[in-house]
Structure formats: C-alpha cells, structure tokens
Amino acid sequence: MPRNGDHDDFEQFERIKQKTGEASRRIKDHLAEVQSASRETLVWLKENKHFYDSDGSMVGEPWWEKVSDTDSPILKDLRDFFFRCHLFDNGIRHMIGLLKAKGVVKVDGNFQKELKFAVDYRSMGLHHELMGYVAAQKSNTTIKLADLVKRFDAKNTAYLRDRRVVPMSQLGMWTCRADETGYEISLGIPAREFHINAFQPIKDAFDPSAGTFDPKKVHPPT
C-alpha cells in the first residue's frame, strides 16, 4: 500500500495494481501483434484516405488535406503543429482500434470515451514527453501520480488515479507501476511502437512549406 500521500485504501490499491498488471502482461505477451498493428497503421496513414471523427467513426475522407504553399515561418510552424495533432489523433485511434479487434487491449469502461481522452492535447503532450525519455535512452524515467495531477489539471490524485490510470494502462498508452511508494507512469509498449513505426515515418515526410507529406518519402524504420 502506498505511503506517498495518495490516501488509497488497501482494496483500491490492490484493484489498480491487479488491473494495470494484467494489462501490461497481456500486451507484453502479444508484442508481435502490437508491432504488426503499428506497421498496419503506417500503411493506413500513408494511404491518407480516411479519418476518425470525434466519436470514433471512420469517415471516407483524407485525415490530412494539402494546404497552399507558404514561406511564412509562422504558418510553417503552425502547420507542423496541426499536422502532428492530426497524425497522433488518427494514428492512435486506428492502431488501438486494431489492437482491440485482436483482443490485445481490453478496457473496462466505454472504449471510445477512454480513447478520446488518450488523444486529447494533454495526453498527446505527455506522450511526447515520455517518448522523449525513450529516445534519450532514459526509458526507466517515470512520472509520479502527483505530477500527473498538475499536467492534467485534475481535481486531485484520487480522481486521476481512479478515472485515468487504469484505462490508459489498458489501452497501452501508459505503463503503471504500483508499489509501496505509490504509482509511477511510463510510456506503454503500444504507444512506443506507434511512435517509432508509424508516427515518425509519416512526420519525417511532412513538408510544412508545401503543406502536405509525400507518400513516396514515407519509409518504415530499418
């Protein structure tokens, strides 16, 4: 039971430890399926024929539309940001949807509701922070639950713990370690594989001056 001020009762602590542990083990046992889903997602993003609506429905239109050429530094910076947002939103929705269909991820609550939280701007910001630790070969770096409260402007640690830690772990976006010191969050395996195998190859092919990405310049990681 944690002693860091999270004020868990023993039953709640054991429940979260069990749920997050089960999710982590199931994902590790299906690593091949996770990697396959990330590669399938790269193909889907590269084709650029569909996008996901806010309710999770797939729409038969490109997830990124080309915009006009520009030399403006401000416009190029804004385009880079919006491209990253669209790429993350649609890519994560697609990949996690594939993993749900394969039975790799299982969420106790409403799947689309939890997935919507996983792709909002705060979650995307945290994803990039955690991926930064992986890229810097500091993957053992974790974030404590109390620090997450500040990032998500949550009511308190109990609210974030009860409403977000378990579903985000079950989706594979976070890995949660629960022990006597409390809760620590790191990047989930599916989130890592998505960024390496799908997100980064598409992002590398984006030209903010041209307002689009060239599918011919999208190359899977070697």
N, C-alpha and C positions, 0 to 999 in steps of 0.2 A: 504494500500500500504506500503511495507517495507521501513524502514528508516535506514537499516544497511549497505548501500553501495552496494546493489545488482543492483541498477540502473534499476529496472524494470519500464516500463510504466504501467499505471493502467490497460490497456486492457490485457496485457500479464500476469500480476499478477492475475487478475480475472480468466483468462483462466486456469492457472495452479491450482489455488485454486479449481475451479469447477471440473476439470478432476481428480485431486487426491482425492477430497472429494467424488466424485461419486464412484471411485474405492474402497475406504475404506468402504463406506456404503454397497456396493454390497457384498463385502467379508464378512463383519460382518453379513449381513442378510443370508448368506449361510455358516455359521460356521460348521454346521453338514456335509455338503458336503466337506468342506475343511478337516475336521478331517477324514472323510471316505477315501478321496483321500490319505491322509498320511498313513493310515493303508494299503490301497491297494499297495502303493509304498513300504512299508516294505515287503510285500509278494513278490512283483516283484524283489526286491533287493535280498531277501533271496534265491529265486529260481536260480538267477545268470545264466540265460540262454540267455540274450540279453544285448546289449549295444547300446548307441547312438553315431552315427558318428558326426563329427563336423558340418555337415549340418543339423543335427536333424533327420536323418534317423535311424530307428531301425535296427540293424544287429543281425542275429541269432547266436551270439557267446557270451560267458560269459563276463560280464563287468569287472570281475577280474579273472585272471588266477593264479593258485598256482605257486609259485616260490620255489626254493630249500631251505632246512633248513639252518639256519645260527646261529652262536653265536656272530657274529660281531656286536658290539654296533652301529657302523656307518651304516651298512646295515639295521639293525633293525629300526633305526631312519629314514632312507630314505624310507624304505618300509611303515612305519607308515604314513609318509607324502604323498607318492604317493597313498596309499590306501584311505586316506582322500580325496584327489583330485578326484580320480575316483568315489568314493562314492557320493561326493557332486555333481559332474557334472551329472552323470547318474540319481541320485535320484531326483534332482531338475528338470531336463528335463522331467522325467517321471511324476512327480506329477503335475507340472504346465501344462503339456500336458493334463492330466486328467481333470484339472480344466477348461481348455479352452474348452474341449469337453462338459463339463457340463454347459458351459456358465457362470461360476463364474468369470473367468478372461477374459477381453476383451482389446486388445491392438490396439491402433490407427494405429501404423506402422506395419512393417514386423515382424510377431511373432517370427520366427526363428532367425532373426537378433537381436532382443531385448533379446531373451532368451540366445543367445550366449554371450552377454555382462554380463548377470546375473550370468553366471557360470565361468567367467574368474577369474584369480587368485586374482585380486584386489577386485572384488566383493565378492569372497569367503572369503578373509581376513576381509572385512568389515562385512560380515555376522557373522563370528565368534566373532568379537568384539561386535557387537550388541547383539548376543546371550549370550555373557558373562554378559552383563548388566541384561538380563532377568534371567539368572541362579543365579546371585547375588542379585536378588530381587531389582534391580535398573532399572526396565523397563521404568521408566519415563525419564531416561537419553537419551538425544538426541544429534545429531551431526549437527552442522550448515553447511550450504551450502559452506561457505568459507573454512571450514576444509575439506570438501569432495574434493575440488579442489586439495589440496595438496596430498591427498591419491591417486587420480586417475591421477595426473599429467596432468590435463586438461588445456586447453588454458586460460580459465577464468570462473568465476561463471556463466555468461550468457550461455556459451556453455554447461556446465554441467546441468544447470537448464533446458534448452530448449531440450537437446538431451537425458537426462537420468532420471531426476526426475519423469516425467510423466509416461514413460513406466515401470520403475522399481516399481512405485506405482501400476500401472495397473496389473503388473504380481503378485503383492502381496509380493515382496521381501522387499520393504520398505513401511513404512507409512510416509507420508509427512504432516506436519502441516504448513500451510501458514497463517501468520497473519501480523499485522503491524510491527513486529520485524524481519520478513524475513521468511526463510524456515528452518525447523528443521526436521531431518530424524531419525526415529527409526525403529525397526525390524517389518516387515509385519507379519500379522497373519499366512498366509500360510508358510512363512519361519520358523516361530516359531514352528508350528505344524509338519513340516517336520523334523526339528532337533530333537524334542522330540520323535516323534512316529516312525520315520524311520531311520534317520541318526544314532542316538546314540545307538539303539539296535544292529545295524549291526557293528558299530565301537567297541562296547564292546566285540563282539565275535571274533575280529581280533587278531590273534597271529602273531606278526612280526617274531618270531623265526621260525615258521612253514611256513610263507609266505602265509597264507590264513586265512579264517574265517570258523568256524564250524556252519553250519545252525542250528544244534541241540542246539546250545548255544545262538541262537537269540531269545530273549523273549520280547514281547511287554511291554511297561511300564505299571505298575499297577496303 
